Amino acid sequence: MSKDGSRVLFSFNDPPSNLAQLAILDINPSGLGASPALSDITVNPGAIALNPSTGVEIKAKITPAGQSDSVWYVGDAVLMDGIMDQNILAATFYDDGTSAGDQVANDRIYTHNNVYAYSNAVPGPRVLRIDAEVYDANGYLQGTAVDVEPLYVVQDTSMIGIGEVNSTNPPGILIENIYPNPANSEVNISYYLSESSHVLLAVMNAIGKTVALVQDDEISKGGWQMKWNVQDLAAGIYFVQLEADGLNEVKKLIISR
């Protein structure tokens, strides 16, 4: 390492008497720009089905920090227990108006419309990691990664919600995610049940009045996702309440216009 801590030199020897490889790492080099912004992520639907094989469409907006920065790569990885799941396609996203379902070229919306799982994938929740990398004006590679969860792998999506999964959530009930939040048209509510039970999924306004009953049904244990249209709700703060098996949980939902 250099005296000022800005450069590290790595050498690899094989056999020990011969230098096989030399690498230099610059730490915060001068001229280093800012990383790109990654926003407006959509995942539709929120589950990858194994039977029949059904993929998901993923979109993400990439905004480089500098006007002369060029996008080098946008893609995804799907993680299971913190490790990349080799049984789910790692896809490259496009913004050319033709590839992988992308509709408009050069609009900064990068798309892949068929992220799928191989038949030996294990059903259950995953973390979707989206990575964007750009070259700045000085030739440095900048990157940003964002995690989106949960993304489910399920046996069959023909049932209500997204089907049963082998979740590692604690016993009881859990609202796992509400997205997008804030929402203005549709919202996805994913939750987990440790046991099969009667589920009441309701939305209340800021004074505690129920304004919508999203679900009132007998539901099998596992992970589930509901898609709900919120266009009839006025902008403001709401609360999503899940009741099942004598337990309840509440999470905040913001509607924006």
C-alpha positions in Angstrom: 0.0 0.0 0.0 1.2 3.5 -0.8 2.1 5.8 2.1 -1.1 7.9 1.7 -3.3 4.8 1.4 -4.6 5.6 -2.1 -3.1 2.7 -4.0 -2.7 -1.0 -3.2 -0.5 -3.4 -5.1 -1.4 -7.1 -5.3 1.0 -9.8 -6.5 0.3 -13.5 -7.0 3.1 -16.0 -7.3 2.9 -19.6 -8.7 5.3 -21.2 -8.0 6.4 -18.8 -5.2 9.6 -17.9 -7.1 7.8 -16.6 -10.2 5.5 -13.6 -10.4 2.3 -14.7 -12.0 0.0 -11.7 -11.8 0.2 -8.1 -10.8 -2.8 -5.9 -10.0 -3.2 -2.3 -8.8 -6.2 -1.0 -6.9 -6.7 2.8 -6.7 -8.8 3.9 -3.7 -11.0 6.9 -4.4 -8.8 8.1 -7.4 -8.8 11.7 -8.4 -11.5 12.5 -10.9 -13.8 9.8 -9.6 -17.4 10.8 -10.5 -20.7 9.9 -8.9 -22.5 6.6 -9.3 -25.6 6.3 -11.4 -29.1 6.6 -9.9 -31.4 3.6 -10.1 -35.1 4.2 -9.7 -38.7 3.4 -10.8 -38.2 -0.4 -10.5 -41.2 -2.5 -11.4 -41.5 -6.3 -11.2 -44.5 -7.8 -12.9 -45.8 -10.2 -11.7 -44.2 -10.6 -8.2 -43.6 -14.3 -8.6 -41.8 -16.7 -10.9 -43.8 -19.8 -11.6 -42.3 -23.3 -12.2 -45.5 -24.9 -13.5 -46.1 -23.7 -16.1 -42.8 -21.9 -16.6 -43.7 -18.2 -16.2 -41.1 -15.5 -16.1 -41.4 -11.9 -14.8 -40.8 -8.6 -16.5 -38.4 -6.2 -14.7 -37.9 -2.5 -15.6 -35.6 0.0 -14.0 -34.7 3.6 -14.8 -31.0 4.4 -14.9 -29.8 8.0 -14.6 -26.0 8.6 -15.0 -24.5 11.2 -12.8 -22.8 13.0 -15.7 -24.1 14.0 -19.1 -21.1 12.3 -20.8 -21.4 9.1 -18.7 -22.2 6.0 -20.7 -24.2 3.0 -19.5 -22.0 -0.1 -19.8 -24.2 -2.8 -18.1 -27.6 -3.2 -16.4 -28.6 -6.6 -15.1 -29.9 -8.6 -12.2 -29.0 -11.4 -9.8 -31.5 -13.3 -7.6 -30.3 -14.2 -4.2 -31.4 -17.0 -1.9 -30.1 -16.8 1.7 -27.5 -14.2 0.6 -26.1 -16.3 -2.2 -26.7 -16.0 -5.9 -29.3 -18.6 -7.0 -27.9 -20.3 -10.0 -31.3 -21.8 -10.8 -32.7 -18.4 -11.8 -31.7 -16.6 -15.0 -29.3 -13.7 -14.5 -30.5 -11.3 -17.2 -29.0 -8.3 -19.0 -31.5 -5.4 -19.4 -31.8 -3.4 -22.6 -32.8 0.1 -23.7 -32.7 -0.3 -27.4 -36.4 -0.5 -28.2 -36.3 -4.0 -29.5 -34.5 -6.5 -27.2 -36.0 -8.4 -24.2 -39.3 -6.5 -24.4 -37.9 -3.0 -24.3 -40.4 -0.7 -26.0 -38.7 2.7 -26.3 -35.0 3.2 -27.2 -32.8 5.5 -25.2 -35.5 6.5 -22.7 -33.3 5.3 -19.8 -35.8 2.6 -18.9 -34.0 -0.7 -19.1 -36.1 -3.9 -19.5 -36.0 -7.6 -19.4 -39.3 -9.4 -19.9 -38.5 -13.0 -19.2 -36.5 -13.5 -16.0 -37.3 -17.2 -15.3 -36.4 -20.1 -13.0 -35.1 -23.5 -14.0 -37.2 -26.5 -13.1 -35.0 -27.5 -10.2 -35.3 -24.1 -8.4 -36.6 -24.4 -4.9 -39.9 -22.5 -4.2 -39.6 -19.7 -1.7 -38.8 -16.0 -1.3 -35.8 -14.4 -2.9 -34.0 -11.0 -3.1 -33.8 -9.4 -6.5 -30.6 -7.4 -6.9 -30.4 -4.9 -9.8 -27.0 -3.6 -10.8 -26.3 -0.6 -13.0 -22.7 0.3 -14.2 -21.6 3.3 -16.2 -18.3 4.7 -17.5 -17.7 8.3 -16.5 -15.9 10.9 -18.5 -12.6 9.9 -17.0 -13.0 6.2 -17.9 -13.8 5.1 -14.4 -16.5 2.4 -14.0 -19.2 3.5 -11.5 -21.9 1.2 -10.2 -25.1 1.2 -8.1 -27.0 -1.9 -6.9 -30.5 -1.9 -5.4 -32.2 -4.9 -3.7 -35.9 -5.5 -4.2 -37.8 -8.1 -2.1 -39.5 -10.3 -1.8 -39.5 -12.0 -5.2 -41.1 -15.4 -5.0 -40.5 -18.6 -6.8 -43.7 -20.7 -6.7 -45.0 -24.0 -8.1 -48.1 -22.6 -9.7 -49.6 -19.1 -10.1 -53.1 -20.2 -11.2 -54.3 -19.9 -7.6 -55.3 -16.7 -5.8 -52.3 -14.7 -4.8 -49.0 -16.3 -5.8 -49.2 -19.7 -4.1 -47.7 -21.5 -1.2 -43.9 -21.2 -0.5 -41.5 -22.7 1.9 -40.8 -19.5 3.8 -38.2 -19.0 6.5 -40.3 -16.3 8.2 -41.0 -16.7 12.0 -44.2 -18.3 13.2 -47.4 -16.3 13.0 -48.3 -13.7 10.3 -46.2 -11.1 8.6 -46.8 -8.3 6.0 -43.6 -8.8 4.1 -43.8 -5.9 1.7 -46.1 -3.2 0.2 -44.9 -1.8 -3.1 -44.8 0.6 -4.7 -45.2 2.8 -1.6 -46.1 5.6 -2.2 -48.5 4.2 -4.8 -50.9 6.0 -7.2 -52.6 3.2 -9.3 -51.8 -0.3 -8.1 -50.2 -1.7 -5.0 -48.8 -5.2 -4.3 -49.2 -6.5 -0.8 -47.2 -9.6 0.1 -47.7 -11.5 3.3 -46.8 -14.7 5.1 -48.9 -17.2 7.1 -47.2 -19.9 9.2 -50.5 -21.8 9.3 -53.6 -22.0 7.1 -56.3 -19.7 8.4 -59.1 -17.3 7.6 -57.5 -14.0 6.4 -58.9 -10.5 6.6 -56.8 -8.0 4.7 -58.2 -4.5 5.0 -57.2 -0.9 4.4 -58.0 1.8 6.9 -57.8 5.6 6.5 -56.0 7.9 9.0 -58.9 7.9 11.5 -59.2 4.1 11.5 -62.2 3.7 9.3 -62.1 0.7 6.9 -62.1 2.0 3.3 -61.5 -1.3 1.5 -61.6 -5.1 2.2 -58.9 -6.5 0.0 -59.3 -10.2 1.1 -61.7 -12.2 3.2 -61.0 -15.9 2.6 -59.6 -19.1 3.8 -55.9 -19.1 2.8 -53.3 -21.9 3.0 -50.1 -21.3 4.9 -47.1 -19.9 3.0 -46.3 -16.7 1.2 -48.9 -14.8 -0.8 -49.2 -11.6 -2.9 -52.3 -9.6 -3.7 -52.5 -6.9 -6.4 -55.0 -4.1 -5.5 -56.2 -1.1 -7.5 -55.9 2.1 -5.4 -57.1 4.6 -8.0 -60.4 5.3 -6.1 -58.6 6.4 -3.0 -57.7 10.0 -2.3 -54.1 11.0 -1.7 -53.1 10.5 1.9 -51.9 8.1 4.6 -53.6 4.7 5.0 -53.0 1.6 7.0 -53.0 -2.0 5.7 -54.2 -4.5 8.4 -53.7 -8.2 8.2 -55.8 -10.4 10.6 -55.4 -14.2 10.8 -55.6 -16.8 13.5 -56.2 -14.3 16.2 -53.2 -12.2 15.3 -53.0 -8.9 13.4 -50.3 -6.6 11.9 -50.6 -3.1 10.5 -48.3 -1.3 8.0 -48.5 2.2 6.6 -49.5 2.8 2.9 -49.1 6.2 1.2 -51.3 7.2 -1.8 -49.9 10.0 -3.9 -51.4 11.8 -6.9 
